[in-house]
Amino acid sequence: MTELNDRKPRRIKNARPYSFTIEEDTSNYAGYERGGIVTQVKEPKVLKFKPLQQALKDPGDFLLSDFSKFDRPPLLHLAFQALDKFTVEVGRPPLAGSEEDAQKLIALLADINNSLPDGRLEEIDPKLIRSFAFGARAVLNPMAAMFGGIVGQEVVKACSGKFHPLFQFFYFDSVESLPTESVDPNDLRPLNSRYDAQISVFGSKLQKKLEDAKVFMVGSGALGCEFLKNVALMGVSCGDGGKLTITDDDVIEKSNLSRQFLFRDWNIGQAKSTVAATAASFINRRLNIEALQNRASPESESVFDDTFWENLSVVINALDNVNARLYIDQRCLYFQRALLESGTLGAKCNTQMVIPHLTENYGASRDPPEKQAPMCTLHSFPHNIHHCLTWARSEFEGLLEKTPTEVNVYLKKPSEYISAMKQAGDAQARDTLERVLECLDSDKCDTFQDCITWARLKFEDYFANRVKQLTYTFPEDAATNNGARFWSAPKRFPRPLEFSNQDLSHINFVMAGAILRAEAFGIPIPNWAKSSEKFAEAVDKVMVPDFLPKNNVRIVTDEAATSLATASMDDADVINELVMKLEACREKLAPGYKMNPIQFEKDDDTNYHMELVTGLANMRARNYSIPEVDKLKAKLIAGKIIPAIATSTAMATGLVCLELYKVIDGSHKIEDYRNTFANLALPLFSMAEPVPTKVIKYQDMSWSVWDRWILKGSPTLRELLQWLKNKGLNAYSISFGSCLLFNSMFPKHKERMDKKMVDLVKDVAKFELPPYRSHFDVVIACEDDEDNDVDIPQVSVYYE
């Protein structure tokens, strides 16, 4: 069906995972034989916007953000027109707390509504318009951050033509953030402070609460910088009783500067939390902030102890990994502290409110794990550039970091290393020893010319010999056991590369490989090595042996395989032989000989790391007719850089800070809170109430995952059992960690009845209670009087 090879775009329909139909008559085309590659083409879309005057009268469909407020945008559309009219007539916006101004605005809105020929609103919510009038003069930082993110992305769309622009009108409100009780107009009066705009909306009492809040912010990267700016401008923790503690164990890298705006070039290498805290203090001199460099983890619980957590008002996560989020989530559950969670990925962002006793916790629901490409796909059957770059990163680490590290471990304690390998005696141990021996024997480099030879032969091995062997084992017309074509989609039939010193990409690959190999062996790099012409002359001196494909070579094709090393009956014998050769090589080495393992560093443009990885990936892509990528794109993928842009980050933090008003106020119900998912590229905004926590009821009691039963006074085992008995519960098993302290089935355990629980933990569990703790937790299995199991909360036993 060669008629389809004209590269013209064609519309498709009935798209399925492995097939689709084209909108074209193919009855007169030649028959389909095999193969073929289809590339998705995104066609430009033309949008026609109405002029402003016409759009004001006929706005069309509004972009919704919250489906519980589907009737809100038309009313706000009229409210903003009424506000313009009010400002023109009175010469100022409505005053906060002024009932007279609010009523005038409502009357103007009613007039505009009545004058509409079509689309007239049947009902106007005076309470909403009253709130609208009271806040009309104010500029609130969270709203500015949220809308700034949206507008910033729209500007980028207008300049680049990339992504779908926001079509016509989008209205957003967060009336739920207002205090639940009506605010005294006197409480809205300005105090001649930098927070007067905020006070005019929320009142001076909530402002005082914000200033006295004790906040724990975890992370000071992209989200952390935005959050610090927001809380400094809002006055959070800026009072005498307030304190903001921020922690991050990371340091500033060059790639951070594009979006982490509190950092500058001269801060590279410095602690993120310290620099960010200093910058935030310049925004608001009254900010009471303490910067720490501790990773929030079980190891730092002596720093973030019980007293620290119990004194907190709220926790704000600004993290970039799930494990850290889960840990903070568990600590917030334990100490019953609100957690404001958010995350970004490119133009996408999400926020989640975790509120004690109201919502489910962060760990209650998990995203499915990311799909990893099968091992055989990465090594033999790549079909996109991500596969090539993942393989390239793996080869870089294996050649320049892992193998040299193994060499050093062996050379440092050879007898212990060999003993461990012999004890393992498996395919992985055999494979590791082969790589170590290769590095110290056949591939050992003593001069820079040796490094060039090594890199040139690697090119031949990776991009010519391995492909020749693969296509010899599986020819283009090969079939599977059931008769289907082996080289069918998504597999691509590869072609070997022929090295040319006229091809700059070939030379650059060998150059990067030779320079890094020299660095690993501690070999000086001559000045001429970075000249393409002189380097090509040195490459020409390398003798490349001819390659003959072998029979009976096993190539892994099983997608479930997790390793390329195959077990063998004689692994132990092979390991013994390798050990003998390795010992012979070691005897020839100079005393104190060691290699220099190279850790992959994506941000240094002079270290040749990205040159080698990009070269590995692009040469492999060329083998398989996969589109190649430039160094920047390769850095994003191979460096595992999570795309983060300032627009989505600003929006996420703005939304979270709108929720912060509710948390600090402390009187809001679950229906007032909002979780958000947004995609600024589409654009899409989806807001919903958080999922409520699951409540367990037993007799006249109820509890949830947020509850923790507390027993004080350093009780004995008998007292603990009686305390539970008084609740209608019969405890039959009590454990501390993995240690069983009590089980009703064991008669000897009854001898422990009059021992204090703290002594049982020390004597039976052999656990040394840390000095910064005043309690420990036990897990208790209980049943009711009818022998039905009852799942109770964790029990905390306090001791003196």
N, C-alpha and C positions, 0 to 999 in steps of 0.2 A: 504493500500500500504506500508506494513512494510518493504518491500525490500529496501526502500530508507533510512532506519534508520541505515545504516552501517557507517555513518559519512564520507563516501568517497566524495571528491570534484567532482562535475559534471558540465560540461559546459552547459550554458544556452543560449537560443536564443529567439528572438521575445519578449524581455522584455517589459512589459507594466506596468502601475501604479499598477495594482492588479493581474497580472498574468504573467507567462513566460512558455516557453517550454524547456524541457531538451533534450540534444542530446543523447537519450537512448531509446531503444525499451522496452516499458512497457506493451506490449500486454499480456505477461504471468504473470504479477504481480497481486497481490490481488487488489480488488477494493478500491478506496479512500473513507474513511468514513468521517473524520472531523479533524480539527485542524492541527497541525504541525508547526514547526518553521524553517525558512530557514535563514542561516547565510552566508553573502557574504565572500568568501575566495579570497584573492589576491595572485595569484601564482607568484613566482619569474620569472623574465624575463632575459634571457641571451643575452648580447650584445657582438658583436665581433668587436673590434677596429682594424683598419689597423695600421701597423708600421709607424712611422713618415716619413721615406723616401718614402714609398709607398703613404702615404696620401698626401704628398706635391705634388706629380705628379698627383695623382688621388683623389682629396679631396671629391668627391661625392657631395651630397646635403648639402648646408649651412643652418644653423639655421638663419632665417630672423628675424629682429626686426622692420624694417620699410619697408612696401611694396612699398613706393614711391622710394625706393633705391634697388629694387630687383636685379639690375645689378651691385651693388656696391661690394658685398663680393668676387666674383671672381677676381676683379681688386685689392682689398686690399690683397688678398691671394698672388698675384704676387708681390705687392708692398713690403710686409714684406720680401719676399725672396730676392728682389732686394736690400733692405736695409741691409740685412745680408751680401750680396756680396759687397756692397759699403763699409761697415765697415771693412771687411777683406782686401779689396784692398787699401783703403785710410788710415785705421788705426783710424778712428773716424766716428761718424755719420755726416750727412750733417749739415752745419751751417745755422742758421736762417737767412733768407734774402739773402742767397747766390744763385744767379741765376746759377752760374757755377755748384755748387753741385746739384741743382735741375735738370739741364739738364743731368748731368751724371747719376743721379738716373733714369730718364726717359729712357735714352738709355739702361741702364742695364735691366730695366723692359721689354723693347721692345725685347732685346736679349733673355731673358728667355721665353717670350711669343712665339717668333718665333721658339724656340727650342722644343716646345711642340708638340708631335705627334698627340694628340687629345685635344679637348677642348680649342683651341686657341681663344683668344679674337679678335674680328674683329676691335674693336675700343678702344683706350686708351685715357682717359680724362686727358690731360696734366695739366689742371688747378687744378684738384684734387691731382695729384701726386706732383705738385709744393707745395701745402699746406701741403701735407704729409711730404715732404722733409724739409720744414721750421720748422715744429713742431717735427721732429724726435728726437731731443735731450731733449725735455722738459718732465718733469714729472709734470702733473697737478693734484692738489688735487681732483677736482670733478671726474676726470677719475679714479684716484687711488681708491677713495671711491666706485665708481660704480663697477669697476672690482674687487675690494677687496671683495665686497659683493657676487659677482658671484663665485669667486674662493673659498672664505670661505665656501659657501654652497656646492661646489663640493667636498671639503675636507671632510665635514661632511658626504656627500653621500658615499664617498669612505670608510670612517671608519665605518659607520653604516649599509650600504647596504639599506638605506631607501631613497625613491624617485628616480626618473629617472635621470641618469647622462646626462650632456651635451654631445651630440654625435659628436665626431670629432671636427669640427671648428665652431667658432662663431666670427664674425667680427662686430665691432660697431664703428661708427664715429659720430661726432657732428660738421661737417663742418659749419653748420648753426650758431654755436656759435661764429665764427670768425667775426671780424668787417665787416660791409657791404661794406665799402670803402677800397680800397687797402692801406696797411700800408707802410709808408716810411721805407726802410731798416734801416735807422739811428734810427728810433723809436724802432727797435727791439734789439738794442745793449744792452748788459748787463750793469747794473748800480752798480754792486758789492753789490747787496742787496739780501735778502732772497727771493725776488719775481722775480729774473732774468729769471727763467724758464717760468713763466707766461708772463713776458714781451716779451720774445723771440717769443711767439705765438700771443699775443694780442696787444703788443705795450705799451709803457710807458704812453700814453695818457689815455687808458682805465684803466690802473693800477691806475692812479691818481684819476679817477672817482670812482673806487672801494674804494680807501682809504678815499675819502670824502663823501661816501654814508651815508645817514641817514636811518637806518634800524630799523624796529619794528618787533621783534620776539615774537610770542605769544605761550608760553609753553616752558618748559625746562625739559621735560621727555626724553623718548627714542629718539624721533626725534630731540628734542631741543638740547640734548647733541651732537649728530652727526653734526647738523647744526653749533653749536658754534665752534666745532673743525674745520669744513670746512672753515667757514668765517675767523677764526683767521689765518689759514694757507694761505688763499687767500689774506689776507691783507684788507679785507672789514672793513670799519669804523676804520681804523688804522691811518688815516691822521689827520692833525690838524682840518680839517673841518668836519670830520666824527663822527658819534655817533651811537652806537647800544643800543637800549632800549629793554630789555627782561623782561617779566612779567609772573609770575605763582604764584597762591595762594596756591599751594600744598606743602606738606612737604615730605621729603624722607622716604620711607618705605623699609623694608628689601627686599621685593620682587622686588624692582626696581634695585637692584645692579647687577643682571645678565646681563642687557643690557644697563643700563644708566651709562656708563663707567666713567663719570666725578665724580661719587659719591663713597665714601668709607664707611666702617662699622661705623666709628666714626661720619659720617654725618647724621646718622639716626635721624629723628626728626627735622632736620634743614630745612630751606626754600630751595626749589630746585633752584630757580632762583639765589639766593645769592651764593650758593655753586658752581653752574655751572659757573657763571660769574667769580668767583675767579679762578676756574680751567682753564677757557679759557684764562684768563690774564697770567697764567703761560706759556701757549702755545705761546702767542704773547704779550709781555709786552706793545706794542704800541696800543693794542686794547682799544678803548674808549667805555666802556660799563657801563651802568647803570642798576642795577637789582631792580625790583619792585615786590611786592607781591600782586598786585591788580588783581582781576578777571576782564578780559576785558568784560564789560557788561554795560548796561545803567547806573548802579549805579556808575560807575567809570569814567563817562564822564567829571567830573570836573578835573580828573587827566589827562586823554587822551582827551584834549579839542581840539577846532578847530585849534588853532595855532600848536599844536603837530602834528595833522594829515596833515595839509597843508605843513609842513616842511619835511615830509617823502619822501624818494626816492622809497622805496619798503617795502612791508609787507610780512613776512614769517610766515606761520602758522605751528605750531608744536603741534597741538591739538589732543585730543583723543575723542571728542564728536561732534555730528552734530550741536547741538544748538549753541555752541560757534563759530563753523565755519560759520554758517549762520549770526551771529551777525557781525563778522569781515568782512564777505563778503559785508554786507550792508554798513558798514562804508567805505570800500574801494570803493564801488560804489559811495557813496555820495561825497567823497573827490577825486575821480578819481585817485586812487593809485593802482599800480600793486600788485596783490596778488599771491604768489607762494604757492600752496596748495599741500599737500601730505598726505598719510596715509599708514599704514601697517596692515596686519592681517596674522600672521604666516609667511609663506614663500611668501605671496602675498604682492604686493605694488602697489600704483598708484600715479601719479602726475598729477596736473591740473594747467595750466597757465591761470590766469585771468588778461588780459591786457586791460587797458582803451581804449575804442572805437574800439577795434579789436575783442575781444572774448566775448562770453557769460559769465555771472557771475556764481559763484559757485552754487547759489541757483536757477539758471534757470532750472536745471534738478535735480530730486531727485531719490534716490534709493527707491524701494518699501519697506514698513515697514516690519520688521521681523515678521514672523508668530509666534504667541504665542500658546502654547498648550491649548486646551479647559480646563476649570475649572474641568469638570467632569473627564477628562482624568487624570489630576494630582491627584485628590482625590480618585478616585475609579478604574480607568482603565489604569494605566501606562503600557507602553510597551517598554520603554528604560530607561537607567540609568539617562538620562537628566531629565526625568519626575520625577524620584525618588528624585533626588538632588534638583530640583526646589521646590518640595513639602517639603523636609527636611528643606531647608532654610526658607521657609514660616512658618513652624511649629516652628522653632527656634525663629524667630522674634516674632511670636504671643505669645509664652509661656514666653519668657524671656525679651522681650523688650516692645512690644506694650501693653500687659495686665498690667505689672507692672507700665508702664507710665500712663495708664488709671486709675489705682488704686491711684496713687499719685495725679493726677488731681482731682479725686473725693474727696480725703481726704483733699486737700488744700482748695477747695471751694465747699463743699458738696451741699449746696442749689442751687448754680448756675449750677452745673453739673446736678443735678436731674431735674432742670427746663428745661435745654436744651434737656435732654433725653425725657422728657414728651412731649416737644414741637415737637420733631422729630416724636415720636410715631410710628416708622416703624420697620421692621424686623431687620434692622441693629442695631438700638438702643437697641432693645430687646436682640440681640445676644451679644452686648458689655456689657450690664448690667449683663447678665448671666455669662460672663467670669470674670468680676470684683467680683461678688458675690462668684463665685467658688473659686477665689484666696484668698478671705478673710474668707471663711467659710469652705467648705468641703476639699479644697486642701491647706489650710493654714498650714505652717510648723513652728514648734517651736523648734524642735531638729533635729540633723542630721539624726537620725533614721527615722523621719518623711519624710525627703527628700529622703531617700532610698526607703521608702514605696511608695512615690509619683512616683519616677522614675520606680520602678518595676511594679506598676499598669499601668503606661503609656505604658510600653512594652506590657503588656497584652491587653491593650485597642487598641493600634495601630496595632499590628501584630498578634493578635489572635481573639479578640472579634469582631472587625470591619470586619475582613475577614469572620468570621463565619456568621455575620449578612448579609453581601453582598451575600455570596453563599447560604444563606437561602432564601433571597429575589429573587435572580437569580440563581437557581440551574444549574448544568453543562449542563443539557438538555433543559434549558429554551429557548423559542422562542419569537421573536418579534411579533408585531401585524400583520405583513404580512407573518408570518410563517417561516421566516429565523431564523437560529440559532443565539441566542443572543451572545454567546461566540464565535464569529467568528473574524478572523483577522481584525484589529490589536489587538483586546482585548485578554488578556491572563487570563485563569481561575486561580484564586489564591488559595493557600493552607495556612492554619493558621500555625504559628510557635508555638512550645512547648518550653517554657523556660527551659534552662538547665544551672546549675551553673558550669558545666564542659566545656561549650562552652565559650571561652574567649571573643568572639565578643558580646555575650549576657551580660556578666559581665561588659565589657568595656562601653557598651551603658548605663547601669544602673549607673555605676560609674560616667560617664561624666554628666549624667542627674542630679544625686544627688548633685554633687559638684556645678554645676551651679545653681541649685535650692537653695542650701544653700547660695550661693553668693547673689542671688536675695533677699533673706529674711534676709540677714545680720547675718547668723548663722555661728559660727566658725567651721572650717573643721578639724576634728581630724587627727593626723599623720597617723593612720592606714588606713585611707580612701583610700589611693593610693596603698595599698597592695591587690592584687587580691584575695589572699587566705582569709585574714581577712574580706575583703569586701563581699566575697561569703558567709561567715558565717552569716554576718549581713542580707544579702538578704534572706537567708533561714528562717529568723524569720518573714518575711512578709506573712500575710494571704491573699491569693488571692481568692476572691469569685468566685463561679461558674457562668458561663454565660449562659443565656437562650435567644435565639433569639426571637425578637418580630415580631408580625404580623403588616401589614400596615405601615411599615417604608418606608418613601419616600427617595429614593436615586436618586440624579440628574443624568440623562443620556443625557440631552440635551446639545449638544456641543456649542450651542449659549448662554447658561446660563453664567452669569458673577459673580454670587454669590450663595453660598450654603444656605444662609438664605432665608427661604420662608415666604412670607407675610401671615398674618392671620387676620381674622376679629376681634379677641380679643387681638390684640397686645397691645392696650392701657391698658387693664385690667391686662395683664401679666406684663407690665412694672410697673404698680402701685404696684402689689404684690412684684415684685423684689425690688422695692425701699424700701418698708417696711422692708423686710428681710435685705437689705443692711444697713439701718439705725440702725437696731438692732445689726448687726455685728460691726458697727463703734463705738457704745457705749462701746463695750467690749475691744476696742483697747487702748493701752497706749497712753498718750498724745504725740503728735509729731511723731507718728508712720508713717513710710514710707518705700517703697520698693526701691530696687536698680536695675533699668532697665539695661539690659546688651546688649550693641551694638555688633553686630557680627564683629569679628576681625579675619581675616584669617591668619595673618602673625605671630601671637604669638603662638609658639608651646607648650607653657606651660599653656594656658588658658582653654583647654578642649573644645573650640568652635568647632574646626574641628572634634574632636573625636565624639561629639554628632551628628553633621550634617552627618558625614560619617556613623555613626551607624544607624541613622534614615534611610538614603538612602539605605544602604546595607541590613538591615533587611526587608525593603519594597521590595527591589529587590529580596530577597530570597522568599518572599511571592509569587511573580509573575514569578519566574524562569527566572529572568533577570540577566545577568552576573554582578557580583559586581566589585567595583573599589577600588583601594587603596586610602590612604589619600591624596596623591599628586594630583591624577586625580580628586578626589572630590573637592580639593581646587581650581583647575582650573575652574571647572564648577560652583560650588556653590559660589565661590568668584567672579564670573563673570570676571575672568582675561582674557583680550584680549591677545591671544598668540602673543608675539612680540619677534623676534629674531634679533640679531645684523646684520645678513647678509642682510635681506630685508630692514632693516632700513638704513644701509650704502648705499645700492644701490639707494633707493628712494632719499636720501639727495644728493647723488652725481649727480643724474639726475637733481634735482632741481637747484643745483648750476651751472650746465651747462647752464640752462635757465637764471640764474642770470646774467651771462655775457651779454646776449642779452638785458635784462631789463635795466641794468646800461648803456649799450652802447646807447640805446634809439632810434636806427634808423632801427630796424628790422621790417619786415612785418609779417603778421599772418602766412604765409606759412613757416616762419623760426622757429616758436615755435613748441614745441612737448608736447602733453599729452601722458602719458605712463601708461600701465597696464602690470605688470610682475608677473609671478609665478615661483619662483626659483625651486620649487619642480618638475615641469613638464619636462624641463624648457620651459617657454613661455615668449616671449617679444613682446609686441604690442605697436607701437608708431604711432601717427597720429597727424595731425594738429588740433588745437583747433576748436571748433564750433564757427563760426563768430557771432557777435552780430546782432540782428535783427534791421534794420534801418527803421524808419518811415519817409515818405516823404510827405511834404505838401507845395504846391506852389513851391517857390524856396528855401525852408528850408528843412532840414532833421535832425533827432535826433534819439537817441537810449536810452536804459536804463541807459547808462553812463552819459547822459546829465542832467544838472540842470541849469535852467534859473535863472539868478541873476539880481535883481533890487536893485540898491543902492540909497542912498539919502533920506531914511526914507519917502517913498511916501505916499500920501493919497490914499483912495480907488478909487477916481476918476482918479488919475494919473495912478494907476495900471491898471484900465480898459482901459484907453486910450493907455497905453503902449502895451496892448494886441491887441487893435483895430488896431494899426499901423502895426501889424503882420498879419492882416486879420482875427483876431479871436474875437468872441463875447463871453465874459465870462458871464455865467448865474448863476454860483454858486461858492462861495469861502468858504472853510472851513479850520479851524485850529484844528487838532486832531478830536475830535468828535463834535466840536462846529461849527455851521454855522455862518459865519461872514457876508455873503451877499448872497441873492437870488433875482433874478430879478422879481420873482413872488410876493414878499412881498413889498407892497408900503412903509411900515415904514423903510425898509432897505435903501431906497433912502435918508433918513435923515442922513445916515452915510457917504455919498459920500465925504465930505470934511474933514472927520476925518482921522488922520494918521493911517496906518495899525497897527503900534505898539501899539497905544492906543486902537484899537478895540480888539487886542489880550488880553490886560490887563483888559479892562472894560467888554467886552462881554464874552470872554472865561474864564475870571477870572484866568489867568495864570501869575504867577510871573516869568519873564524871568531871568534866572541865570546870575550872573555877568560875567561869563567866556564866554558867548555867545554874539555875535554882530549881529546875524540875527536869523530869525525864518522861518519856511517852511510852505507854504500853498498849498493845493490841489485845483486846479481850473478846473471846468468843462466848456469846451468851445464848440462852434459850429461855422461853417462857415456861409457865407451869405445865403446859401441855407438850413440852419437849420440841417446840417449833423454834428453829434458829431465828435470832433477831440480830440484824446488822446494826451495831451501835457505833457512835463516833469514836475517834481516837480519845484515849483518856490520858490527861497530863497529871502526874503526881508531883506535887511540890514538897520539897524537903527543906530543912533548916541547916 
